Amino acid sequence: MITLLMILNMILPTSSVYDFSFKSIDGEQVKLSKFKGKKILLVNTASKCGFTTQYKDLEQLHKQYGKNLVVIGFPANNFGNQEPGSNEDIAEFCEKNYGVTFLIAEKVDVKGDNIHPLFKYLTSQPNPDFSGDINWNFEKFLIDENGKLIHRYRSKIKPLDPLIVNQL
């Protein structure tokens, strides 16, 4: 379902992630601008993926660096039908299996015709190693305290990898 905010995000020029908002898995509207001054790690997630165990490391990052880092998971069913459940199913899975307390968004598309505007923006940003479409679940986007992309990491880079932790 396309909202007015999504349409505005597609039309108006964007200078940082702070120009975007999303709905949490609980249905609350969340403006990324509320996290100004903190780093943000945005991750497209899935419950039935070989990388799903990364939820554990994401939770550890959240607990260890939560004063200066906001971790946000964005469940997406764009790769191999690995996130087929409802928002309620996803929330229950994350809590029951991984004790997730970090912020989880409602299920979105991270590629294709219905890509969420935030991910359209993120995948178009310059990155030292690569840009373009997300290739699989658990790609990570690290945003600095000013809302700019620091680095993008492919799925195989675990959340506690020094490549990420040394940036925090």
Secondary structure by P-SEA (a helix, b strand, c coil): cccaaaaaaacccccccccbbbbcccbbbbbccccccbbbbbbbcccccccccaaaaaaaaaaaccccbbbbbbbbccccccccccaaaaaaaaaaccccccccccccccccccccaaaaaaaacccccccccccccbbbbbbccccccccccccccccccccccccc
